[in-house]
Amino acid sequence: MRSCEEPRWGWGRYDPSPILFLSLLSAAPFGLLGEETRQVSLVVIPNDVGPPQNLLHIRAVGTNSTLHYVWSSLGPPAVLLVATNTPHSILSVNWSRLLSPEPDGGLMVLPKDSIQFSSALVFTRVRRLGENRGEEEKVHQIRGTEAWLFEFDSTNSSDVAAKPPGKPYPPYALADFSWNNITDSLDPATLNATFRGHPNHDPTGAFANGSLAFRVQAFSRSGRSAQPPRLLHTVDTCQLEVALIGVSPRGNRSLFGLEVATLGQGPNCPSLREQHSIDDEYAPAVFQLDQLLWDSHPSGFVQWRPVAFSQRQGSRESALPCQASPVYPTLAYLLPQSPIVRAFFGSQNNFCVFNLTFGASTGPGYWDQHYLSWSMLLGVGTPPVDALSPLVIGIMVVALGAPGLMLLAGGLFLLLGPKRYSEYQPIN
């Protein structure tokens, strides 16, 4: 498992070189070029054959293209991302087919030949760790086979990079959750909505006063979120915040994890890459950005900071490191079926999976306030990149420029300053 926190919370062995300083400084003014204005709408698609179903459609229309994000809690929580080369593409839903055992073709973006990129994310499971090695090995064997919320007991674990980072508890299957009616939380004015869920079977009563929430946010203009990690967003992106709130942990120092499945383009899995920066103004002490990138043109991306928070008002004091595993392929029949993914893509089986684990056995954790949140961006095209902030640029100018200016001023003074002549008269 790849550790996201090891060198990311300070300079560590990633001391920036002068070349990095210069390249970032020269790139700073160009960080936001190439944006496109879009008309963004967020609506719930009504079910015309039965009771309401959670199908949320974000449509972002540009001059020559349209982005469609389709979020749903039918089965495990999932999202489709579809980019087209026309401003007139539409989402078509056949509810009878979508809700049937064979949903293929129940959800389409038309016209089909306008589609330039399409993929999906399925949030499959959440887990926490249990007591013995045999159970831990069993968890590794089923990893990637169902939809879960992971929970781990890290009480006696001192290695934050352990695989897994503690003793595994039985995971929560997200496909077996019941979710609120998304219409109740829909806010078209601010372009956000929240899926809030509880397990259908909760014998321990862990979710009696708690829930798992997926908060979806679309954007009509570029900027950054008010709350840390303050990811930079554009009109080509939407944001997901995953929050575990008020759930009773099964251990004194429980860590939680999330498994995510995605569709690869062709036989290959998307690549997971790290991007480092010297600027931590918006996410203090976090010098890294992680990106999941599809190998296609145009490409989709998922982007996040390797940090979560144990308090609602995220701060450096409540920041938790995260770990991300490599992306590895798995078979479609081993994953819980997402009706919207099956309806759009058919019976494709080129699925890939990666895991995220939040927190460490030391420092702040979920146990502080029974709260955990983590955010990511999903989009298409070139991922937004943070330019150096004016504050950091100012500091660099002062730090690097002041000594040079002092030397220059001193040299000019010696060359151009007033000259003194001696009053001594030599004797011939």
C-alpha positions in Angstrom: 0.0 0.0 0.0 1.4 3.4 -0.9 1.6 5.7 2.0 0.3 9.2 1.4 1.5 10.8 4.6 5.1 9.8 4.9 6.9 12.7 3.2 3.8 14.8 2.6 3.4 16.5 5.9 6.7 18.5 5.6 9.7 18.9 3.5 11.2 15.5 4.3 13.3 14.2 1.5 11.4 16.3 -1.1 13.4 19.5 -0.6 12.5 21.7 -3.6 15.3 22.5 -6.0 16.0 26.0 -7.5 14.6 24.7 -10.8 11.3 23.9 -9.1 11.2 27.4 -7.6 11.8 29.0 -11.0 9.4 26.8 -12.9 6.6 27.3 -10.4 7.2 31.0 -10.4 7.2 31.3 -14.1 4.0 29.2 -14.3 2.1 31.1 -11.7 0.4 33.7 -13.9 -0.9 31.0 -16.3 -2.6 28.7 -13.8 -6.2 29.5 -14.7 -5.9 30.1 -18.5 -8.2 28.0 -20.8 -11.4 28.1 -18.7 -14.7 27.8 -20.4 -18.0 29.4 -19.2 -20.7 26.8 -18.7 -24.4 26.9 -17.8 -24.7 24.4 -14.9 -27.9 22.8 -13.7 -28.5 20.2 -11.0 -31.8 18.2 -11.1 -33.3 15.0 -9.8 -34.6 12.8 -12.6 -38.2 11.8 -11.6 -39.2 8.1 -11.8 -42.2 7.9 -14.1 -43.0 4.2 -13.3 -42.9 4.0 -9.5 -41.7 5.6 -6.2 -39.0 8.3 -6.3 -35.4 7.0 -6.9 -32.2 8.8 -6.3 -30.9 9.8 -9.7 -29.1 13.2 -9.7 -28.1 14.8 -13.0 -25.5 17.6 -13.2 -25.4 19.1 -16.7 -22.7 21.6 -17.6 -23.2 23.2 -21.0 -20.4 25.1 -22.7 -20.0 26.7 -26.1 -19.1 23.5 -27.9 -19.4 20.7 -25.4 -21.5 19.3 -22.5 -20.5 17.5 -19.4 -22.9 15.1 -17.7 -22.4 13.8 -14.1 -25.0 11.2 -13.1 -25.0 10.3 -9.4 -27.1 7.6 -7.9 -27.5 5.4 -4.8 -29.3 2.6 -6.6 -27.1 -0.2 -5.4 -23.7 1.1 -4.2 -23.2 4.9 -4.6 -21.9 5.6 -8.0 -21.3 8.4 -10.6 -21.1 8.4 -14.3 -19.0 11.0 -16.1 -19.7 11.7 -19.8 -18.3 14.4 -22.0 -19.7 15.2 -25.4 -18.6 17.6 -28.2 -22.0 19.3 -28.6 -23.9 21.7 -26.4 -27.1 19.9 -27.2 -26.5 16.4 -25.8 -29.2 15.1 -23.4 -29.6 12.3 -20.8 -32.2 9.7 -21.6 -33.6 7.4 -18.9 -35.8 4.3 -19.4 -36.9 3.7 -15.8 -38.5 0.3 -16.5 -35.3 -1.0 -18.0 -33.1 0.7 -15.4 -34.9 -0.9 -12.5 -35.1 -4.3 -14.1 -32.6 -7.2 -13.5 -31.1 -6.4 -16.9 -30.7 -2.6 -17.0 -28.5 -2.5 -20.1 -29.5 0.4 -22.3 -31.7 2.0 -19.5 -29.5 5.1 -19.4 -28.0 6.9 -22.4 -26.5 10.2 -23.4 -27.7 11.2 -26.9 -26.5 11.6 -29.5 -24.2 8.6 -28.9 -21.7 9.7 -31.5 -21.0 13.0 -29.6 -19.5 11.2 -26.6 -15.8 11.9 -26.3 -15.1 10.4 -22.9 -17.1 8.3 -20.4 -16.2 6.5 -17.2 -17.6 5.8 -13.8 -16.7 5.6 -10.1 -18.4 3.2 -7.7 -18.0 3.5 -4.0 -18.0 -0.1 -3.0 -17.1 -0.5 0.7 -16.1 1.0 4.0 -14.2 -1.0 6.6 -12.5 -1.0 10.0 -10.0 -3.5 11.3 -10.6 -6.5 13.7 -8.8 -8.8 16.1 -6.7 -11.6 14.5 -4.4 -12.4 11.6 -6.8 -14.9 10.1 -9.6 -12.3 9.9 -7.1 -9.8 8.4 -6.1 -12.3 5.7 -9.7 -13.0 4.9 -10.3 -9.2 4.4 -7.4 -9.1 2.0 -8.9 -12.0 0.0 -12.3 -10.4 -0.4 -10.9 -6.9 -1.0 -12.4 -5.7 -4.3 -15.3 -8.2 -4.2 -18.1 -6.2 -2.6 -19.1 -2.7 -1.5 -17.8 -1.8 1.9 -17.0 0.8 4.5 -13.8 -0.4 6.2 -13.0 0.0 9.9 -9.7 -0.9 11.6 -8.7 -1.0 15.3 -5.3 0.7 15.5 -5.0 0.6 19.3 -1.9 -1.7 19.3 -0.6 -0.6 15.9 2.4 1.6 15.8 3.2 1.3 12.1 1.1 3.9 10.2 2.1 2.3 6.9 0.9 -1.2 7.9 -1.1 -3.2 5.4 -3.8 -3.0 6.7 -3.2 -0.4 9.5 -4.7 -2.4 12.3 -7.0 -5.3 13.1 -10.0 -5.6 10.7 -13.7 -5.5 11.8 -16.4 -6.8 9.5 -16.9 -4.2 6.8 -20.1 -2.2 6.0 -21.5 -3.1 2.6 -22.6 0.1 0.9 -24.8 -1.8 -1.5 -26.9 -2.8 1.5 -27.5 0.8 2.7 -30.8 2.7 2.6 -30.5 6.3 1.5 -32.5 9.5 2.1 -34.7 10.9 -0.7 -32.1 13.2 -2.5 -34.9 15.7 -3.3 -35.1 16.7 0.3 -31.5 18.0 0.3 -31.4 19.3 -3.2 -30.4 23.0 -3.5 -30.4 24.1 -7.2 -29.3 27.6 -6.2 -26.0 26.5 -4.6 -25.7 23.4 -6.9 -25.4 20.8 -4.1 -27.2 17.8 -2.8 -26.5 15.2 -0.1 -27.0 11.4 -0.1 -27.3 10.3 3.5 -27.4 6.5 4.3 -27.6 3.9 7.0 -27.1 0.1 6.9 -30.3 -1.9 6.4 -29.0 -4.3 9.0 -27.2 -2.8 11.9 -27.1 -5.5 14.7 -24.6 -3.5 16.8 -26.5 -0.2 16.6 -23.4 1.6 15.4 -25.5 3.8 13.1 -28.3 4.5 15.6 -27.2 8.1 15.9 -25.0 8.4 12.9 -24.8 8.3 9.1 -22.6 8.1 6.1 -23.0 11.1 3.8 -22.0 11.8 0.2 -22.3 15.6 -0.5 -22.2 16.5 -4.2 -21.3 20.0 -5.3 -21.2 21.4 -8.8 -19.7 24.7 -9.8 -20.7 27.5 -12.1 -17.4 29.3 -11.9 -13.8 28.6 -10.9 -12.6 29.1 -7.4 -11.9 27.0 -4.3 -13.9 25.7 -1.5 -14.2 27.7 1.8 -13.3 24.6 3.9 -10.0 22.8 3.8 -8.4 21.2 1.9 -9.8 24.0 -0.4 -9.3 22.2 -3.7 -9.1 24.4 -6.7 -12.2 23.8 -8.9 -13.3 24.8 -12.4 -16.6 24.6 -14.2 -15.4 21.3 -15.7 -15.4 19.7 -12.3 -17.7 18.6 -9.5 -16.8 17.8 -5.9 -17.6 15.0 -3.6 -17.3 15.2 0.2 -17.6 11.9 2.0 -18.4 12.3 5.7 -18.9 9.7 8.5 -20.9 11.4 11.2 -21.9 10.2 14.7 -21.3 6.5 14.0 -20.3 4.5 17.1 -16.8 2.9 16.5 -16.2 -0.7 17.4 -12.8 0.1 18.8 -11.2 2.8 21.0 -9.0 4.0 18.1 -10.9 3.0 15.0 -9.5 3.9 11.6 -11.8 3.9 8.5 -11.2 3.2 4.9 -13.1 3.4 1.6 -12.8 1.2 -1.5 -13.4 2.8 -5.0 -13.9 1.0 -8.2 -13.7 2.6 -11.7 -13.9 1.7 -15.3 -10.6 1.6 -17.2 -10.3 2.8 -20.8 -9.6 -0.3 -22.7 -7.5 -3.0 -21.0 -5.5 -0.6 -18.8 -6.3 0.8 -15.4 -6.1 4.6 -14.8 -2.8 5.7 -13.3 -2.4 7.1 -9.8 0.1 10.0 -9.8 1.5 12.3 -7.2 2.1 16.0 -7.7 4.3 18.0 -5.2 4.3 21.7 -4.4 6.1 24.0 -2.1 2.9 26.0 -1.4 0.8 24.8 1.5 -1.2 28.0 2.0 -4.6 26.4 1.4 -3.8 23.0 2.9 -1.3 23.6 5.7 1.6 21.1 6.0 0.3 19.1 2.9 2.6 19.5 0.0 1.0 16.9 -2.3 -1.9 16.4 -4.7 -2.9 12.9 -5.8 -4.5 12.4 -9.2 -6.2 9.4 -10.8 -5.9 9.9 -14.6 -7.4 7.9 -17.5 -5.1 7.2 -20.5 -7.3 8.7 -23.1 -7.9 12.0 -25.0 -9.8 13.8 -23.7 -9.0 12.3 -20.2 -11.0 12.2 -17.1 -9.4 12.7 -13.6 -10.1 12.3 -9.9 -8.1 14.7 -7.7 -7.6 14.9 -4.0 -5.3 16.0 -1.2 -4.0 13.1 0.9 -5.6 14.5 4.0 -8.9 14.0 5.9 -10.3 15.9 8.9 -11.7 14.8 12.3 -13.7 18.0 12.9 -16.3 19.8 10.9 -14.2 23.0 10.8 -11.2 21.4 9.2 -7.9 22.7 10.5 -4.2 21.6 10.7 -4.9 20.4 14.2 -7.7 18.0 13.0 -5.9 16.9 9.8 -5.5 13.1 9.3 -3.1 11.5 6.9 -4.4 9.0 4.3 -3.0 6.0 2.5 -3.9 5.0 -1.0 -3.2 1.6 -2.6 -2.1 1.1 -6.2 -4.9 0.8 -8.7 -5.4 -2.9 -9.6 -7.8 -4.7 -12.0 -10.7 -6.8 -10.8 -13.5 -8.7 -12.4 -17.0 -7.1 -12.8 -18.8 -10.1 -11.3 -16.8 -9.7 -8.1 -18.2 -6.2 -7.6 -21.7 -5.3 -6.5 -23.7 -4.2 -9.5 -24.4 -0.5 -10.0 -27.6 -0.3 -12.1 -26.6 3.1 -13.6 -23.1 1.8 -14.6 -24.6 -1.4 -16.1 -27.3 0.6 -17.8 -24.8 2.9 -19.5 -21.8 0.6 -20.2 -23.5 -2.8 -20.5 -21.6 -5.9 -19.2 -18.1 -4.4 -19.6 -15.7 -6.1 -17.1 -12.6 -3.9 -17.2 -13.0 -2.6 -13.7 -10.1 -1.4 -11.5 -10.1 -0.8 -7.8 -8.1 1.2 -5.3 -8.4 1.7 -1.5 -8.1 4.7 0.8 -7.4 4.6 4.5 -7.8 7.7 6.7 -5.9 8.4 9.9 -3.1 6.9 12.0 -3.0 5.3 15.4 -1.3 8.5 16.8 -2.5 12.0 16.7 -6.1 13.2 16.0 -8.6 10.6 14.8 -12.3 9.8 14.3 -12.5 9.0 18.0 -12.1 12.7 18.9 -15.6 13.9 17.8 -16.9 10.8 15.9 -16.5 12.7 12.7 -14.5 12.1 9.5 -14.5 13.9 6.2 -12.6 13.6 2.9 -13.0 15.5 -0.4 -12.2 14.8 -4.0 -12.8 16.5 -7.4 -14.0 14.6 -10.5 -13.7 16.2 -13.9 -12.6 16.0 -17.5 -9.8 17.6 -19.5 -6.7 19.1 -17.9 -6.8 18.9 -14.0 -6.7 22.2 -12.3 -3.3 23.0 -10.9 -2.5 25.4 -8.1 -0.3 28.3 -9.1 1.9 29.9 -6.4 -0.3 32.1 -4.3 0.5 35.9 -4.2 1.6 35.4 -0.5 4.2 32.8 -1.4 5.3 34.8 -4.5 5.8 37.8 -2.2 7.8 35.8 0.3 10.0 34.4 -2.4 10.6 37.8 -4.0 11.6 39.2 -0.6 13.7 36.2 0.4 15.5 35.9 -2.9 15.4 39.5 -4.1 16.4 41.5 -1.0 20.0 40.2 -0.8 20.6 41.0 -4.4 19.1 44.4 -4.1 21.3 45.2 -1.1 24.5 44.1 -3.0 23.4 46.1 -6.0 22.8 49.2 -3.9 26.1 48.8 -2.1 28.0 48.5 -5.4 26.3 51.5 -6.9 27.1 53.5 -3.8 30.8 52.6 -4.0 30.9 53.5 -7.7 28.8 56.6 -7.7 29.0 57.9 -4.2 30.9 61.2 -3.2 34.7 60.9 -3.2 36.8 62.3 -0.4 40.1 64.1 -1.0 43.0 64.3 1.5 44.1 67.7 2.8 47.7 66.5 3.1 50.1 68.5 1.0 53.2 66.5 -0.1 56.7 68.1 0.5 58.8 68.2 -2.7 
